[in-house]
Amino acid sequence: MGDTWSALADPTRRAILHLLRHQNRTAGDIAGHFAMTKPSISHHLGILRQAGLVTAQKKGQQVEYALNTTVFQEILGFIAQLTEGEKEA
């Protein structure tokens, strides 16, 4: 889960996740929302993929990115366990 927390620590990566909330997007579409180079966006997407926060699926000549909600459910479960432990103490 260490990769997950590191990935979430960056504001650009959190903004990318926010963009993917409602629909899957290509890297080019995501890059259009930021004032940075496409290679920089690709780097951020790679970190998000490595952390398991997004999935990538090739669609023709483009790669479409989507949220991996399973990881977010695991994170919420982890946080819920921490909260439950505090109530018992």
C-alpha positions in Angstrom: 0.0 0.0 0.0 3.1 2.2 0.2 3.0 3.0 -3.6 -0.7 4.0 -3.2 0.1 6.6 -0.5 3.0 8.0 -2.4 0.9 8.3 -5.6 -1.8 10.1 -3.7 0.6 12.5 -2.1 1.1 14.4 -5.4 -1.5 17.1 -6.2 -1.2 16.5 -10.0 -2.0 12.8 -9.6 -4.9 13.6 -7.3 -6.2 16.0 -10.0 -5.9 13.2 -12.7 -7.9 10.9 -10.4 -10.5 13.6 -10.1 -10.8 13.8 -13.9 -11.3 10.0 -14.1 -14.1 10.0 -11.6 -16.9 10.3 -14.2 -15.4 8.9 -17.3 -12.4 7.1 -18.7 -10.0 9.2 -20.7 -7.0 9.0 -22.9 -3.6 10.3 -22.0 -4.0 13.1 -24.6 -7.3 14.1 -23.1 -5.9 14.2 -19.6 -2.9 16.2 -20.7 -5.2 18.8 -22.2 -6.3 19.7 -18.7 -2.8 20.5 -17.4 -0.1 23.1 -18.2 2.6 20.5 -18.5 4.2 18.3 -21.2 2.6 15.0 -22.3 5.7 13.1 -21.1 5.1 14.6 -17.6 1.5 13.4 -17.7 2.6 10.0 -18.9 5.0 9.8 -16.0 2.2 10.6 -13.5 -0.1 8.0 -15.2 2.7 5.4 -14.9 3.0 6.1 -11.1 -0.8 5.8 -10.8 -0.8 2.5 -12.7 2.1 1.1 -10.6 0.1 2.0 -7.5 -2.9 0.2 -8.9 -5.1 3.4 -8.7 -5.8 3.4 -12.5 -6.1 0.8 -15.2 -5.0 1.2 -18.8 -6.6 -0.5 -21.8 -5.5 -0.1 -25.3 -8.3 1.1 -27.6 -7.1 1.2 -31.2 -4.0 3.3 -31.2 -4.8 5.0 -27.9 -4.7 3.9 -24.3 -7.7 4.7 -22.2 -7.3 5.2 -18.4 -9.9 4.4 -15.8 -10.1 4.5 -12.0 -9.5 1.2 -10.3 -12.2 1.4 -7.7 -11.1 -1.8 -6.0 -8.0 -0.1 -4.6 -10.1 2.8 -3.3 -12.4 0.4 -1.5 -9.3 -1.2 0.1 -8.1 2.2 1.2 -11.4 3.1 2.7 -11.5 -0.3 4.5 -8.1 0.3 5.9 -9.1 3.8 7.2 -12.3 2.4 8.6 -10.3 -0.2 10.6 -8.1 2.5 12.0 -11.2 4.5 13.1 -12.8 1.4 14.7 -9.6 0.8 16.7 -9.8 4.3 18.1 -13.4 3.8 19.3 -12.4 0.6 21.1 -9.4 2.1 22.9 
